[in-house]
């Protein structure tokens, strides 16, 4: 069975992608950050993996857990800070860049 990893699989496009792939017969590993999100994915036939794309140790652990047989990656994890750029606190801007740019 082909395996795929979907980062940011707890909601939105990531969840929709994970569900679509699972329905199509893929073995889906869904990246989540909370136990509640992991439980919700598990109930839908998706194998949750704890994955914060800004945490190198978690990325390495997921790579080890998923193994070398990974067929695809939906690199979906992302966050949005809803404010004009000049008003975004520097720590929030850095976090957004870490998740959306560096982590990818």
N, C-alpha and C positions, 0 to 999 in steps of 0.2 A: 504494500500500500504506500502510495506517495505521501510524504510528510511535508508540511508547510508550517512556518511560524508567522503569526500575525502579531506585531507589536501594537500596543494600544487597543486591545481587543475587548475592553470592558464596555464600550459604548460607541455610538455613532458609526462612522464608516468602518472602523476596525471590527466592531461587533458584526455588522452586516456582512463584511467580507469573510469573517471566520465562519459564520452560519452558512453562507452560500457555499464555501469550500467544503464544509462538513457534509452538507446535503448532496454535494457532488461526489462524495466518496473519499475525500482526502482525510488523512489523519492530521488534525489541526492542533497545533500548540498555540494557545492564546496568551499573550503577555498581559499581565495585570499587576496592580500594585496593592490590592487589598484582599483580605480573606473573603469578604462578602462577594467581591467580583469573581474571585476564583470559584466559589461555590455556585454562583449563577452560571458560569461557563460550563462547569462540570455537569450541571443538570441538563445542559443542552448538547452534551456529547463532545465538548471541546476540552482538551487537556490543558488546564491552566498552568502557567509558569510565572513565578514572581519575576518581574522584569521592569526595572527602572533604567531606561536607556542611558542615563547619566552616571550610572554606577558600574564601573568596570568589572568589579567582582561579580555582580549579578549577570552581566552580559556573558562573562566567561562561564559562569555556572550554567546558564541556559544553553550555551553552545555545547557544553559537556553533556548536559541532560538530553538534549535533542539528538546529539550525535552527528556523525558525518553523512548520514543518509538524507539530509534535508534537501528537498527538491526545490523549494521556493521560499521567499521571504516577502511578506507584505509589510514594509517598513512604514507603519502608519502612526506611531506614537507622536503626539504633538499637543501643545497647549497654546492657548491664546490669552493675552492680556488685553482686555477691552478698555483702551484709553489712548488718547493721542500720545505719540511717542515721547514728546517732550515732557509729558506728565507722568510717565511710567517710572516708578522708583527704580533706581539702578539695580538693586538686588533682584527685582522681579524681571527686569529686562535680561539680566544675566541668566536667570533660570530659564526663561523662554528660549534664549539662544542656545543654552546647553541642551535642552530637550529637542528643539526643532532643527538645529543645525549641527552642533557638535555630536550629539548622541546618534544622529542618523549616520 
